[in-house]
Amino acid sequence: MRLAIADASVGDDVYGEDPTVNRLEAMIAERAGMERALFLPTGTQSNLVALLTHCGRGDEYIVGQQAHTYKYEGGGAAVLGGIQPQPLELNDHGGLDLDRVRAAIKPRDHHFARTRLLCLENTMQGKVLPLEYLQQLRPFARDNNLALHLDGARLFNAAVALDVDIAELTRHFDSVSICLSKGLGAPAGSLLLGSAGFIEEARRWRKVTGGGLRQAGVLAAAGLFALEHNVRRLADDHRRAATIAIALSSQGYRVEPMQTNMIYVDCSGFDLAVLTECLRSHDIRVNAAHRLRLVTHMDISDEDVGLVAAAFRAARELV
């Protein structure tokens, strides 16, 4: 990947003249079965630009309580776009119950924000949205005059877990954001996908939010390498996460059911300071919490999995 970065052909992406960015955008659009794509520096900015493109001031989007676009992006849509979030509790598979969504849509009345958009996330805390659920979205959105945006930061994890092409997951949405870092291993960059008209408007919002880049091909080259070499290997991350989950369960930890590369461990009742220090003594650093998240990625080997299991075993004896 570093050699690809060093060898990248570059131009001015603000003017659409970076050949490597253009190739990356064309590749992901074709692969996802969507008309166009736009390269952005971060996933947060990609989601923000999508919301700004879909919604105007005084509009509303419906979103999960724990969704990244609501909870972990600094309130950007509200701060910068005057867009109101309407958060709802997630269901067991990480989506939103469509009956609850329907009930949350505001009446067409000047007292209310205008409900314009439904935002979902896949994967959601490592959970994969079921195909049968996704198939309900387009008719639901059409019947309720909603656009559909997907925060697909880890969408390739979902595709690998379901053993489907990514287009099978994107085809239900008007816009999709995909992260090139995370499990794909690029140092930076996200891609926003949609119709040609949507992406043209999104390109303006990318500029407004400070995302116009010049010789961005050095980053796009890493993204191309990631898409060409690092997708199928996500299955190794899933396998290693499952191995860790089984090991921790056998040691008496309460581990949530998992599908991809995220393990959630219930550490309530534990002394988190002791747990953190014990794991640190085994060269494992965690942001200790009562619901502890562990994420496998391309830098975690089979040997590392054994070290993690041993460290948690030692910690269990202390906490």
Sine and cosine of phi, psi and omega as CSV:
sin_phi,cos_phi,sin_psi,cos_psi,sin_omega,cos_omega
0.00,0.00,-0.64,0.77,0.01,-1.00
-0.92,0.39,-0.58,0.82,0.07,-1.00
-0.92,0.40,-0.63,0.78,0.05,-1.00
-0.89,0.46,-0.65,0.76,0.04,-1.00
-0.88,0.47,-0.72,0.69,-0.04,-1.00
-0.90,0.43,-0.48,0.88,-0.09,-1.00
-0.99,-0.11,0.10,0.99,-0.14,-0.99
-0.93,0.37,0.68,-0.73,0.19,-0.98
-0.99,0.15,0.71,-0.71,-0.11,-0.99
-0.76,-0.65,0.32,-0.95,0.09,-1.00
-0.40,-0.92,-0.32,-0.95,-0.03,-1.00
-0.99,-0.14,0.97,-0.24,-0.08,-1.00
-0.94,0.34,-0.41,0.91,0.06,-1.00
-0.85,0.52,-0.55,0.83,0.03,-1.00
-0.99,-0.13,0.17,0.99,0.00,-1.00
0.95,0.32,0.42,0.91,-0.15,-0.99
-0.95,-0.32,0.20,0.98,0.04,-1.00
-1.00,-0.04,0.92,-0.38,-0.11,-0.99
-0.92,0.40,-0.51,0.86,-0.02,-1.00
-0.96,0.27,-0.64,0.77,0.10,-0.99
-0.88,0.48,-0.71,0.71,-0.01,-1.00
-0.88,0.48,-0.63,0.78,0.01,-1.00
-0.93,0.37,-0.64,0.77,0.04,-1.00
-0.89,0.46,-0.73,0.69,-0.02,-1.00
-0.89,0.46,-0.67,0.74,0.01,-1.00
-0.92,0.40,-0.63,0.77,-0.01,-1.00
-0.89,0.45,-0.75,0.67,-0.07,-1.00
-0.95,0.32,-0.56,0.83,0.03,-1.00
-0.89,0.46,-0.70,0.71,0.02,-1.00
-0.91,0.42,-0.68,0.73,-0.04,-1.00
-0.91,0.42,-0.59,0.81,-0.03,-1.00
-1.00,0.01,-0.08,1.00,0.01,-1.00
0.94,0.35,0.52,0.86,0.01,-1.00
-0.86,-0.51,0.32,-0.95,-0.18,-0.98
-0.94,0.35,-0.73,0.69,-0.13,-0.99
-0.62,-0.78,0.27,-0.96,0.07,-1.00
-0.64,-0.77,0.37,-0.93,-0.01,-1.00
-0.70,-0.71,0.79,-0.62,0.00,-1.00
-1.00,0.08,0.77,-0.64,0.02,-1.00
-0.76,-0.65,0.38,-0.93,-0.04,-1.00
-0.90,0.43,-0.61,0.79,-0.13,-0.99
-0.65,-0.76,0.32,-0.95,0.08,-1.00
-0.93,0.37,-0.61,0.79,0.04,-1.00
-0.87,0.49,-0.69,0.72,0.02,-1.00
-0.93,0.37,-0.59,0.81,0.03,-1.00
-0.88,0.47,-0.72,0.70,0.05,-1.00
-0.90,0.43,-0.67,0.75,0.01,-1.00
-0.88,0.48,-0.72,0.69,0.01,-1.00
-0.88,0.47,-0.62,0.78,0.05,-1.00
-0.88,0.47,-0.71,0.71,0.00,-1.00
-0.90,0.43,-0.66,0.76,0.02,-1.00
-0.92,0.40,-0.50,0.86,0.01,-1.00
-0.97,0.23,-0.63,0.78,-0.01,-1.00
-0.97,0.24,-0.58,0.82,-0.23,-0.97
-0.84,-0.55,0.47,-0.88,0.13,-0.99
-0.94,-0.33,0.01,-1.00,0.01,-1.00
-0.88,0.47,0.72,-0.70,-0.03,-1.00
1.00,0.06,-0.02,1.00,0.11,-0.99
-1.00,0.06,0.14,-0.99,-0.10,-1.00
-0.68,-0.73,0.56,-0.83,0.18,-0.98
-0.84,-0.54,0.60,-0.80,0.05,-1.00
-0.99,-0.11,0.70,-0.71,-0.21,-0.98
-0.41,-0.91,0.35,-0.94,0.02,-1.00
-0.96,0.27,0.52,-0.85,0.02,-1.00
-0.84,0.54,-0.60,0.80,-0.04,-1.00
-0.98,-0.18,0.14,0.99,-0.06,-1.00
-0.94,0.34,0.54,-0.84,-0.01,-1.00
-0.87,0.49,-0.65,0.76,-0.05,-1.00
-0.92,0.39,-0.27,0.96,0.05,-1.00
-0.97,-0.23,-0.74,0.68,-0.23,-0.97
-0.99,-0.11,-0.47,0.88,-0.22,-0.98
-0.86,-0.51,0.33,0.94,-0.02,-1.00
-0.82,-0.57,0.49,0.87,0.15,-0.99
0.93,0.38,0.28,0.96,-0.05,-1.00
0.91,0.41,0.46,0.89,-0.14,-0.99
-0.84,0.55,-0.65,0.76,-0.03,-1.00
-0.88,0.47,-0.63,0.77,0.02,-1.00
-0.96,0.27,-0.69,0.72,-0.07,-1.00
-0.92,0.40,-0.72,0.69,-0.14,-0.99
-0.99,-0.16,-0.39,0.92,-0.08,-1.00
-0.89,-0.45,-0.09,1.00,-0.07,-1.00
0.89,0.46,0.50,0.87,-0.05,-1.00
-0.98,-0.20,0.80,-0.60,-0.09,-1.00
-1.00,0.00,0.79,-0.62,0.13,-0.99
-1.00,0.08,0.58,-0.81,0.15,-0.99
-0.86,-0.51,1.00,-0.06,-0.06,-1.00
-0.99,0.17,0.58,-0.81,0.08,-1.00
-0.77,-0.64,0.40,-0.92,0.06,-1.00
-0.94,0.35,0.61,-0.79,0.04,-1.00
-0.98,0.22,0.43,-0.90,0.13,-0.99
-1.00,-0.01,-0.10,-1.00,-0.16,-0.99
-0.91,0.41,-0.46,0.89,-0.03,-1.00
-0.99,-0.11,0.13,0.99,0.09,-1.00
1.00,-0.08,0.01,1.00,0.06,-1.00
-0.99,-0.17,-0.18,-0.98,0.04,-1.00
-0.91,-0.41,0.70,-0.71,0.06,-1.00
-0.90,0.45,0.83,-0.55,-0.13,-0.99
-0.94,0.34,-0.44,0.90,0.10,-1.00
-0.92,0.39,-0.63,0.78,0.04,-1.00
-0.94,0.35,-0.59,0.81,0.07,-1.00
-0.89,0.46,-0.72,0.69,-0.01,-1.00
-0.85,0.52,-0.66,0.75,-0.01,-1.00
-0.93,0.38,-0.42,0.91,-0.04,-1.00
-1.00,0.08,-0.24,0.97,-0.01,-1.00
-0.91,0.41,0.78,-0.63,-0.07,-1.00
-0.96,0.28,0.58,-0.82,0.11,-0.99
-0.89,0.45,0.42,-0.91,0.07,-1.00
-0.97,0.24,1.00,0.05,-0.12,-0.99
-0.48,-0.87,0.64,-0.77,-0.10,-1.00
-0.93,0.36,-0.11,0.99,0.09,-1.00
-0.96,0.28,-0.32,0.95,-0.20,-0.98
-0.89,-0.45,0.41,-0.91,0.23,-0.97
-0.90,0.44,0.44,-0.90,-0.01,-1.00
-1.00,-0.03,0.90,-0.44,-0.03,-1.00
-0.97,0.25,0.92,-0.40,-0.12,-0.99
-0.93,-0.37,-0.47,0.88,-0.32,-0.95
-0.60,-0.80,0.62,-0.79,0.17,-0.99
-0.92,-0.38,0.83,-0.56,0.00,-1.00
-0.94,-0.34,0.77,-0.64,0.09,-1.00
-0.82,-0.57,0.16,-0.99,-0.04,-1.00
-0.68,-0.73,0.68,-0.73,-0.02,-1.00
-0.50,-0.86,0.92,-0.40,0.04,1.00
-0.97,0.23,0.39,-0.92,0.04,-1.00
-0.91,-0.40,0.96,-0.29,-0.08,-1.00
0.79,0.62,0.67,0.74,0.05,-1.00
0.99,0.11,-0.11,0.99,0.01,-1.00
-1.00,0.02,0.61,-0.80,-0.03,-1.00
-0.98,-0.17,0.80,-0.60,0.05,-1.00
-0.92,0.40,0.79,-0.61,-0.04,-1.00
-0.91,0.42,0.53,-0.85,0.00,-1.00
-0.87,0.49,-0.63,0.78,-0.02,-1.00
-0.92,0.40,-0.50,0.87,0.08,-1.00
-0.94,0.34,-0.71,0.71,0.00,-1.00
-0.86,0.51,-0.59,0.81,-0.04,-1.00
-0.92,0.39,-0.32,0.95,0.04,-1.00
-0.99,0.15,-0.28,0.96,-0.22,-0.98
-0.94,0.33,-0.72,0.69,-0.09,-1.00
-0.89,0.46,-0.76,0.65,0.05,-1.00
-0.89,0.45,-0.58,0.82,0.04,-1.00
-0.89,0.46,-0.73,0.69,-0.02,-1.00
-0.90,0.44,-0.66,0.75,0.00,-1.00
-0.89,0.45,-0.69,0.73,-0.04,-1.00
-0.92,0.38,-0.39,0.92,-0.08,-1.00
-0.91,-0.42,0.25,0.97,0.09,-1.00
0.83,0.56,0.69,0.72,0.02,-1.00
-0.91,-0.42,0.56,-0.83,0.26,-0.97
-1.00,0.02,0.30,-0.95,-0.06,-1.00
-0.83,-0.56,0.83,-0.56,0.11,-0.99
-0.87,-0.50,0.66,-0.75,0.04,-1.00
-0.90,-0.44,0.85,-0.52,0.24,-0.97
-0.99,0.16,0.99,-0.12,-0.02,-1.00
-0.97,-0.26,0.71,0.71,-0.02,-1.00
-0.77,0.64,-0.65,0.76,0.01,-1.00
-0.90,-0.44,0.63,0.78,-0.08,-1.00
-0.91,0.41,-0.53,0.85,0.03,-1.00
-0.92,0.40,-0.51,0.86,0.12,-0.99
-0.87,0.49,-0.67,0.74,0.02,-1.00
-0.90,0.43,-0.68,0.73,-0.02,-1.00
-0.89,0.45,-0.67,0.74,0.02,-1.00
-0.92,0.40,-0.67,0.75,0.00,-1.00
-0.89,0.46,-0.60,0.80,-0.01,-1.00
-1.00,0.01,-0.17,0.99,-0.05,-1.00
0.84,0.54,0.77,0.63,0.05,-1.00
-0.76,-0.65,0.33,-0.94,0.14,-0.99
-0.93,0.38,0.50,-0.87,-0.05,-1.00
-0.89,0.46,-0.46,0.89,0.02,-1.00
-0.89,0.46,-0.43,0.90,0.04,-1.00
-0.92,0.39,-0.39,0.92,-0.01,-1.00
-0.99,-0.13,-0.47,0.88,-0.05,-1.00
-1.00,0.08,-0.39,0.92,-0.19,-0.98
-0.92,0.40,-0.24,0.97,-0.03,-1.00
-1.00,0.04,-0.09,1.00,-0.19,-0.98
-0.88,-0.47,0.43,-0.90,0.10,-1.00
-0.99,0.16,-0.50,0.86,0.05,-1.00
-0.54,-0.84,0.50,-0.86,-0.03,-1.00
-0.62,-0.79,0.69,-0.72,0.11,-0.99
-0.94,-0.34,0.76,-0.65,-0.01,-1.00
-0.80,-0.60,0.74,-0.67,-0.03,-1.00
-1.00,-0.05,0.68,-0.73,0.02,-1.00
-1.00,-0.06,-0.24,0.97,0.09,-1.00
-1.00,0.03,-0.80,-0.59,-0.05,-1.00
0.73,0.69,-0.71,-0.71,-0.08,-1.00
-0.93,0.36,-0.35,0.94,-0.01,-1.00
-0.98,0.21,-0.29,0.96,0.23,-0.97
1.00,0.05,0.08,1.00,0.07,-1.00
-0.96,0.28,0.44,-0.90,-0.04,-1.00
-0.96,0.29,-0.39,0.92,-0.03,-1.00
-0.20,-0.98,0.25,-0.97,0.14,-0.99
0.93,-0.37,0.64,-0.77,0.13,-0.99
-0.67,-0.74,0.31,-0.95,-0.01,-1.00
-0.82,-0.57,0.74,-0.67,0.08,-1.00
-0.95,-0.30,0.78,-0.63,-0.06,-1.00
-0.88,-0.48,0.51,-0.86,0.04,-1.00
0.02,-1.00,-0.26,-0.97,0.06,-1.00
-0.94,0.34,0.25,-0.97,0.01,-1.00
-0.86,0.50,-0.68,0.73,0.00,-1.00
-0.91,0.41,-0.65,0.76,0.02,-1.00
-0.89,0.46,-0.72,0.69,-0.05,-1.00
-0.92,0.38,-0.55,0.83,0.06,-1.00
-0.88,0.47,-0.69,0.73,0.05,-1.00
-0.93,0.36,-0.61,0.79,0.02,-1.00
-0.90,0.43,-0.55,0.84,0.03,-1.00
-0.88,0.48,-0.60,0.80,0.07,-1.00
-0.90,0.43,-0.71,0.71,-0.01,-1.00
-0.93,0.38,-0.50,0.87,0.10,-0.99
-0.87,0.49,-0.67,0.74,0.03,-1.00
-0.91,0.41,-0.70,0.71,-0.02,-1.00
-0.86,0.50,-0.62,0.79,-0.03,-1.00
-1.00,0.03,0.16,0.99,0.12,-0.99
1.00,0.07,0.33,0.94,-0.07,-1.00
-0.99,-0.15,0.15,0.99,0.06,-1.00
-0.95,0.31,0.79,-0.61,-0.04,-1.00
-0.87,-0.49,0.44,-0.90,0.02,-1.00
-1.00,-0.01,-0.98,-0.17,-0.06,-1.00
-0.99,0.17,0.92,0.40,-0.08,-1.00
-0.97,0.24,-0.09,1.00,0.01,-1.00
-0.86,0.51,-0.41,0.91,0.03,-1.00
-0.92,0.40,-0.52,0.85,0.09,-1.00
-1.00,0.10,-0.62,0.78,0.00,-1.00
-0.89,0.45,-0.54,0.84,0.03,-1.00
-0.88,0.47,-0.61,0.79,0.06,-1.00
-0.91,0.42,-0.63,0.77,0.04,-1.00
-0.90,0.43,-0.66,0.75,0.06,-1.00
-0.87,0.48,-0.70,0.72,0.01,-1.00
-0.88,0.48,-0.67,0.74,-0.01,-1.00
-0.88,0.47,-0.69,0.72,-0.01,-1.00
-0.93,0.37,-0.51,0.86,-0.04,-1.00
-0.99,0.12,-0.43,0.90,-0.15,-0.99
-0.81,-0.58,-0.32,0.95,-0.23,-0.97
-0.90,-0.44,0.24,0.97,-0.01,-1.00
-1.00,0.08,-0.84,0.55,-0.07,-1.00
-0.88,0.48,-0.48,0.88,-0.02,-1.00
-0.94,0.33,-0.16,0.99,0.09,-1.00
-0.85,0.53,-0.46,0.89,0.06,-1.00
-0.86,0.51,-0.53,0.85,0.06,-1.00
-0.91,0.41,-0.63,0.78,0.06,-1.00
-0.88,0.47,-0.67,0.74,0.01,-1.00
-0.90,0.44,-0.69,0.73,-0.01,-1.00
-0.89,0.45,-0.69,0.73,-0.02,-1.00
-0.92,0.39,-0.61,0.79,0.05,-1.00
-0.89,0.46,-0.67,0.75,0.02,-1.00
-0.89,0.45,-0.62,0.79,0.02,-1.00
-0.90,0.44,-0.68,0.74,0.04,-1.00
-0.90,0.44,-0.69,0.72,-0.02,-1.00
-0.87,0.49,-0.68,0.73,0.02,-1.00
-0.90,0.43,-0.68,0.73,-0.02,-1.00
-0.89,0.46,-0.71,0.70,-0.03,-1.00
-0.93,0.38,-0.61,0.79,0.05,-1.00
-0.88,0.48,-0.66,0.75,-0.01,-1.00
-0.93,0.38,-0.35,0.94,0.02,-1.00
-1.00,0.01,-0.02,1.00,0.04,-1.00
0.98,-0.20,-0.01,1.00,0.10,-1.00
-0.96,0.27,0.55,-0.84,0.08,-1.00
-1.00,-0.02,0.92,-0.39,-0.09,-1.00
-0.90,-0.43,0.76,-0.65,0.02,-1.00
-0.95,0.32,0.51,-0.86,0.11,-0.99
-0.82,0.57,0.66,-0.75,-0.08,-1.00
-0.73,-0.68,0.42,-0.91,-0.05,-1.00
-0.84,-0.55,-0.44,0.90,-0.11,-0.99
-0.80,-0.60,-0.85,-0.53,-0.13,-0.99
-0.95,-0.31,0.28,0.96,0.00,-1.00
-0.89,-0.46,0.73,-0.68,0.07,-1.00
-0.88,-0.47,0.79,-0.61,0.06,-1.00
-0.94,-0.35,0.83,-0.55,-0.07,-1.00
-0.92,-0.40,0.79,-0.61,0.04,-1.00
-0.99,0.16,0.95,-0.31,-0.02,-1.00
-0.95,-0.31,0.28,0.96,0.04,-1.00
-0.89,0.45,0.65,-0.76,-0.06,-1.00
1.00,-0.01,-0.21,0.98,0.04,-1.00
-1.00,0.02,0.45,-0.89,0.17,-0.98
-0.98,0.18,0.97,-0.24,-0.12,-0.99
-0.91,0.41,-0.53,0.85,0.03,-1.00
-0.91,0.42,-0.68,0.74,0.03,-1.00
-0.91,0.40,-0.69,0.73,0.02,-1.00
-0.86,0.51,-0.72,0.69,-0.02,-1.00
-0.88,0.48,-0.71,0.71,-0.05,-1.00
-0.93,0.38,-0.62,0.78,0.02,-1.00
-0.90,0.43,-0.70,0.71,0.03,-1.00
-0.91,0.42,-0.62,0.78,0.03,-1.00
-0.88,0.47,-0.60,0.80,0.02,-1.00
-0.90,0.43,-0.32,0.95,0.09,-1.00
-0.98,-0.20,0.34,0.94,0.02,-1.00
0.90,0.44,0.51,0.86,0.07,-1.00
-0.88,-0.47,0.88,-0.48,-0.01,-1.00
-0.97,-0.23,0.74,-0.67,0.02,-1.00
-0.74,-0.68,0.45,-0.89,0.23,-0.97
-1.00,0.00,1.00,-0.01,-0.17,-0.99
-0.88,0.48,0.71,-0.71,0.04,-1.00
-0.45,-0.89,0.32,-0.95,0.01,-1.00
-0.92,0.40,-0.45,0.89,0.17,-0.99
-0.90,-0.43,1.00,-0.08,-0.16,-0.99
-1.00,0.03,0.77,-0.63,0.02,-1.00
-0.97,-0.23,0.79,-0.62,0.11,-0.99
-0.89,-0.46,0.72,-0.69,-0.06,-1.00
-0.79,-0.62,0.83,-0.56,0.09,-1.00
-1.00,0.06,0.45,-0.89,-0.02,-1.00
-0.40,-0.92,-0.08,-1.00,-0.18,-0.98
-0.93,0.38,-0.24,0.97,0.03,-1.00
-1.00,-0.07,0.06,1.00,0.04,-1.00
-0.98,-0.22,0.86,-0.52,-0.06,-1.00
-0.99,-0.17,0.10,-0.99,0.09,-1.00
-0.88,0.48,-0.61,0.79,0.05,-1.00
-0.89,0.46,-0.65,0.76,0.03,-1.00
-0.88,0.48,-0.59,0.80,0.02,-1.00
-0.86,0.51,-0.68,0.74,0.05,-1.00
-0.90,0.43,-0.61,0.79,0.01,-1.00
-0.92,0.40,-0.64,0.77,0.03,-1.00
-0.89,0.45,-0.71,0.70,0.00,-1.00
-0.88,0.48,-0.67,0.75,0.00,-1.00
-0.92,0.40,-0.63,0.77,-0.01,-1.00
-0.91,0.42,-0.67,0.74,0.02,-1.00
-0.93,0.36,-0.52,0.86,0.07,-1.00
-0.90,0.43,-0.70,0.71,0.04,-1.00
-0.90,0.43,-0.64,0.77,0.02,-1.00
-0.91,0.41,-0.59,0.81,-0.03,-1.00
-0.87,0.49,-0.57,0.82,-0.01,-1.00
-0.94,0.34,-0.35,0.94,-0.02,-1.00
-0.99,-0.14,-0.52,0.85,-0.12,-0.99
-0.97,-0.24,0.00,0.00,0.00,0.00
